Amino acid sequence: MRAIHAAHERGVKVVALTGRDGGAIAGALAGVDIEIRVPADRTCRIQEVHLLIIHCLCDLIDAELLEPH
């Protein structure tokens, strides 16, 4: 929560990975922020999907930064 508030104070957009109903994090996000929510109840399932999302984001970043266009 402190990281979200610090980002907002600096004008930085937040990308948050959440689960279930989004919890307090969802309530702290601003309109320009991005929430990627896994609407599951089991923590293990949420974590598995978060891991996949993180790998996909890393792949996109690598492709953008390292592959010739």
Summary of the structure (lengths in Angstrom):
residues: 69
radius of gyration: 14.0
end to end distance: 37.4
largest distance: 41.1
contacts: 152
relative contact order: 0.15
helix: 55%
strand: 14%
